[in-house]
Amino acid sequence: MAMPGMNGTELIAGLRRIDPTLTIVAATGLNNKVNALTADGGGIDHLLLKPYTAEVLMETMSAVLKKSRAEAMPKTFDGETRR
């Protein structure tokens, strides 16, 4: 199944224009598109290849949230993360 009106690369570029800091997790069943999506400047942070398991999805989303929380933590004057 493909998205109507645009492809994944166009969607990712549009999302980056709206918010360059957005973390993008993409899922694809089109293995021949992997190189284009993951190449330098491709714009995605994590790629899931279909079919994937619920465990892989949970691990990926957990890693995304952990990184996001770490980046959002206030820093001390010496650059260390405050807890």
Buried (B, 14 or more C-beta within 10 A) or exposed (E): EEEEEEEBBEBBBEBBEEEEEEEBBBBBEEEEBBEEBBEEEBBBBBBBEEEEEEEEEEEBEEEBEEEEEEEEEEEEEEEEEEE
